[in-house]
Amino acid sequence: MKRFLNKNILITGAANGIGKATAFRIACEGGNLALIDNNSEKLKELCKNLEHFSIKVVSSVCNVSDFEEVKKSIDKLAEELDGINGLSHNAGILRVYKTHEMSLKQWNELIAVNLTGTFNVNKHALPWLLKNKTSYLVNTSSSASEQPHPWLAAYAATKGAIKSFTRSLFIEYFQQGLHANCVLPGGITTDLANSFAIPDGVNINLIKTLNPLGQKLFAEPERAASVIAMLLSEDAEHINGTEIAIDGGKV
């Protein structure tokens, strides 16, 4: 199945985890790729690994929290591919703090990357997306935006805001052919998730109770990539302004 033939998909956070898995999924289905990440070595490695696909791949090293840097990167990549048909925005950070011990600097870091970064990427991608009769935008939020998690109050706040932001984009732009949706991953085996450090004195069993259906805590990033690919394709024609959870069945 080649759902992305002659389509150009912009992916942020592309060098790792969900972004990387999405890049390979889109490539397998014939789509051209515009890749953004802040890790130059991993981004270079990814581009090399994508060489055997018969597609165009362009990339840019970029810090999504930098407004002007994001604009320059997206405009450059879009011009190189002659347009953008879809956006998969995954760039973000995970930080674990006891809320009463969290500093303002730590709070601002999460806001800058996760929330301001989402605004920057969406804002600068939209002019390119809206050039199309139909376009697709998928922001990666988190299951933490809906289900309380200990030590993740600040992270959850940024992810909840991304969900609300995306719903608002749907209302604002659906008449111009934009499909704007979110995915809400639970535990995914990425460098981000692997950096999850439990605060001192905390019982790990508390985390395990958050998935009472007995599913494993962490899934492969390809599970999220398959859902994102669907939402970036014509298969999502009747899906807009909503979220899809990828969390193993949390209740």
Long-range contacts (C-beta under 8 A, 24 or more apart in sequence): 1-29, 2-29, 2-30, 3-29, 3-30, 3-31, 3-229, 3-233, 3-234, 3-235, 4-29, 4-30, 4-31, 4-32, 4-229, 4-232, 4-233, 5-29, 5-30, 5-31, 6-30, 7-31, 7-32, 7-85, 7-86, 8-32, 8-33, 8-34, 8-56, 8-78, 8-81, 8-82, 8-83, 8-84, 8-85, 8-86, 9-33, 9-34, 9-84, 9-85, 9-86, 9-87, 9-88, 9-232, 10-34, 10-36, 10-74, 10-77, 10-78, 10-84, 10-86, 10-87, 10-88, 10-125, 10-128, 11-35, 11-36, 11-87, 11-88, 11-90, 12-36, 12-37, 12-62, 12-64, 12-87, 12-88, 12-89, 12-90, 12-91, 12-121, 13-37, 13-89, 13-90, 13-91, 13-92, 13-140, 14-43, 14-46, 14-59, 14-90, 15-39, 15-42, 15-43, 15-45, 15-46, 16-42, 16-190, 16-191, 16-192, 17-90, 17-188, 17-189, 17-190, 17-191, 17-192, 17-193, 17-221, 18-90, 18-140, 18-185, 18-188, 18-190, 18-221, 18-224, 18-225, 18-228, 19-88, 19-90, 19-91, 20-46, 20-221, 21-220, 21-221, 21-222, 21-224, 21-225, 22-88, 22-90, 22-224, 22-225, 22-228, 22-229, 23-50, 24-50, 24-225, 25-222, 25-225, 25-226, 25-228, 25-229, 26-229, 26-232, 27-53, 27-55, 27-57, 28-53, 29-229, 30-54, 30-55, 31-55, 32-56, 32-57, 32-81, 33-57, 33-58, 34-58, 34-59, 34-60, 34-74, 34-77, 34-78, 34-80, 34-81, 34-84, 35-59, 35-60, 35-77, 36-60, 36-61, 36-62, 36-64, 36-73, 36-74, 36-77, 36-91, 36-121, 37-61, 37-62, 37-91, 38-62, 38-63, 38-64, 38-91, 56-80, 56-81, 64-91, 64-113, 64-117, 64-118, 64-120, 64-121, 65-112, 65-113, 65-116, 65-117, 65-120, 66-120, 67-116, 67-120, 70-117, 70-120, 70-121, 70-124, 71-120, 71-124, 74-121, 74-124, 74-125, 74-128, 75-124, 78-128, 83-128, 83-131, 83-132, 84-125, 84-128, 84-129, 84-135, 85-129, 85-132, 85-135, 85-136, 86-129, 86-135, 86-136, 86-137, 86-138, 86-232, 87-121, 87-122, 87-125, 87-129, 87-136, 87-137, 87-138, 88-138, 88-140, 88-228, 88-232, 89-118, 89-121, 89-122, 89-125, 89-137, 89-138, 89-139, 89-140, 90-140, 91-117, 91-121, 92-117, 92-140, 92-158, 92-192, 93-192, 94-155, 94-192, 94-193, 94-195, 94-196, 95-154, 95-155, 96-151, 96-152, 96-155, 96-196, 96-197, 96-198, 96-199, 97-151, 97-154, 97-199, 98-151, 98-199, 99-151, 99-153, 99-154, 102-154, 106-154, 107-154, 110-154, 110-155, 110-157, 110-158, 111-158, 114-155, 114-158, 114-159, 114-162, 115-158, 115-161, 115-162, 115-165, 118-162, 118-165, 119-165, 122-165, 122-169, 126-169, 126-173, 126-178, 129-178, 130-173, 130-176, 130-177, 130-178, 132-177, 133-177, 134-177, 134-179, 134-234, 135-177, 135-178, 135-179, 136-178, 136-179, 136-231, 136-232, 136-233, 136-236, 137-166, 137-169, 137-178, 137-179, 137-180, 137-181, 138-181, 138-182, 138-183, 138-228, 138-231, 138-232, 139-163, 139-165, 139-166, 139-180, 139-181, 139-182, 139-183, 140-182, 140-183, 140-185, 140-224, 140-228, 141-166, 141-182, 141-183, 141-184, 141-243, 142-184, 142-185, 142-186, 143-184, 143-185, 143-186, 143-245, 143-246, 143-247, 143-250, 145-184, 146-184, 146-245, 147-210, 147-250, 149-207, 149-210, 150-202, 150-206, 150-207, 151-198, 151-199, 151-202, 163-243, 166-241, 166-243, 167-241, 167-242, 170-240, 170-241, 171-241, 174-240, 174-241, 179-231, 179-236, 179-237, 179-239, 179-240, 180-240, 180-241, 181-231, 181-236, 181-239, 181-240, 181-241, 181-242, 181-243, 181-244, 182-242, 182-243, 182-244, 183-224, 183-227, 183-228, 183-231, 183-243, 183-244, 183-245, 183-246, 184-243, 184-244, 184-245, 184-246, 184-247, 185-219, 185-224, 185-246, 185-247, 186-211, 186-217, 186-219, 186-245, 186-246, 186-247, 186-248, 186-250, 187-217, 187-218, 187-219, 187-247, 187-248, 188-218, 188-219, 188-220, 188-221, 188-223, 188-224, 188-246, 189-218, 189-219, 189-220, 189-221, 190-221, 193-218, 210-250, 211-247, 211-248, 211-249, 211-250, 212-250, 212-251, 213-248, 213-249, 213-250, 213-251, 215-248, 215-249, 216-248, 217-248, 219-246, 219-248
